[in-house]
Amino acid sequence: MRRKHEDNPGTHAPEIILASASPRRSEILSRITDKFTIVTSNVVERAEGSPEEQALFLAEAKARAVAAEHPGVVIGADTIVVIDEHVLGKPGSREQARRMLEMLSGRAHDVLTGLCVLRTDRDTAQLWCEKTTVHFRDLSDREIDRYIDTEEYIDKAGGYAIQGYAAAFISGIEGDYFNVMGLPLCRLVLLLRKTGVDLLS
């Protein structure tokens, strides 16, 4: 699926393409520019290796899948939650979401986002894995049940959304808040600059 967020001005600037169907990533990117196009990648989200390697592999796979048919500066991202070496993806059911929240309760976990910024006209790619540590307070069974009833866990790595009701579960974070939402904005700006695109000047 291809959706234009807004026409890019001029003919010389490369088109910025967000290779993601995530409304959260689109919302974050729109904080610094409204000149980008959304193209979903349809990449199967399966990978092997360390958590960092998995996130980077999938981010690059998404970017390259889109770049193959849509030239420009393509942004790919993949976010996973890691606790005790266990990678928590998106829960496929209420019960999976419950188990994830029980694992996270009262503990710290890491949120990793692999980033790939690929510029097709220069055949260059910038890769980075951003880490944010999130601390959960102790959650009661009732709190977990009520949260699951909101269905906010759907399509969320780790089974929660930091920008939603789950904000009340979090006692602290170390690192980029937007990384937990799925797109580390500070790091993205720096990677874009390395490809010759400066959105802030």
N, C-alpha and C positions, 0 to 999 in steps of 0.2 A: 504494500500500500504506500502511495506517495501523497503527501499533503504539503501544500505550500503554506508556510507560516506567514510570510510576507515576501514580496518581490525584492530581490537584491538590487541595490542601486548600481548603475554603471555596468560596463561590459568587461572591465579588466579584473575586478575582484573575483576570486574563485568562489563558487557557490558553497556555502556551509550546509552540510547535510548531517542531521542527527539520525543515526541508524538505530532507532529505538521506538517502540510503541508505548513506552512508559510516559504517562502524563506528568509524572513527577519530574522526570529528566527534562521534558519540554518546558515545564514551569520554571525549573532552575535556570536553564539556558536563557530563557526569555527575560531573566533579571538583568542581563547585560547586553542582549541584542534581540531584536525581533526579525532579523534578516537571516532566517534559516529555513530549510526544508526538512520535513520528517519523512523518512523512508524506512519501513520496517524490514528487517533482515530475514526473518523466518528461519534462523539458525537453530538447530536442535541444541538445547543447553546441556550438553554432556561433555565432560572433559576428565582427564586423568592428571596425576602429578600432585604436587603440593597445592594448598589452597591458593597461594599467590599465582602459581603456574596455571591453575584452572581459570582463575579470573582473567588473567592476561590472555590466555588462549582464546577464551570465548569473546572477549572484547575485540581482539584482532579479527577473529572469524566473522563477527558481525560487520565490522567495518569493511573488510575485504569483500564480503558477499554483496554489500550495497554498492561499493566502489566499482565492482565489475560492470555494472550497468548505469551507474550515475556518477560521472566524473565530478570532482570538486575536492573540498576538504571534508572528509567523512569522519565523524566522531562515533566510535563504538565504545560501549561500556557494559560491564557485567559486575553485579554486586552479590557477594555471598557473606554469610555469617559463620563465624568459626568459634567453637568452644571445645576445649579439651581435644583438639585435633579433629573434631567432628565438624564436617561442613553441613550447615543447615541451609537448604535451598528454600524454595517456595512450597509451603505445605499443600498437599493435595486433598486434604480433608480436615474436618473439625478436630478429629482425634490426633492427627499429625500436628496440627497447630497447638493443641493442648500439651502434647509431649515436648514440643519445642519451648513453650513458655515455662513449663516446669523445669526444664534444663537451665533456662536463663535466670530463673527466679533467684534473687539474692546473690548473684554472681556477676563477674565481668566477662565480657566476650568481645571479640574483634569483628569489625565490619570491614571487609576488603572490597574495594572497587578497582577492577582492572580498567584501564583507559587506553584507547588506541586512537590517535589522530593521524589519519592517512591523507596525504595530499597526492592526488593522482597525476597532476601535470609535472610534478617533480619526482614522482616515484619514491617518496619518503614516508616513513612511519615513525611516530613518536609513541613510545610505550611507557606506562607507569602503573604501579599498583599502590593505591592509597590505603592507609590503615587508620581506623578510628576505634578506640576502645570505649565501650559503653558499659556503664554500671547499672544493673537492675537492683532495686530494693526487693525485699521478700514479698512475694505475691501470695495471697490466700487463694484457696480453691474457688471461692466465690468470685473473686476478682477475675480470675482466669476465665471462669464460665461466662461472666457478664461480658468480658472483652470478646470472647469468641462469638457471642450472640450478635455483636455489632457487625460481624463479617469483615472487619477491617484487616484481618490477617490474610485475606485472599490476595494472591499475586504479590506477596511481600516476603522477601528473603528473611528467614528467621521467624516468620509468623507475626510480625508487628510493624507498625508504622510510627516512627518517632514523631512525625508531625501531627499525629492524630491523638486518639484517646490514650495510647500507650505512652505519651509524654509524661503521664502521671506515674509511670512505673520506673522512670529513669532518675537515678540519684546523681548522675554525673557523666560527662563524656570527656575524653582526651583526644583531641584532633578535630577534624573538619566535620561540622554538623551536617553540611550538605552531602558529604560522603555517605552518611547513614541513609539519606534519602535516595541515593543512587547516582549522584554526579558531583564529585569534588570540584567545586567551581574554581577555587584558587589554583589548584594544580592544572585544571583544564586551560585556564588563561595562559599559563606558562608554556604548556605544550603547544598551544596554538601559535604563540609567539615564535617558537622554534621552527614552525612551518612557514613563517612569514605572514601570519595573520594576527593583528593586534586589535582586539575588539574594544580596547579601552582608550584608544587615541585616535 
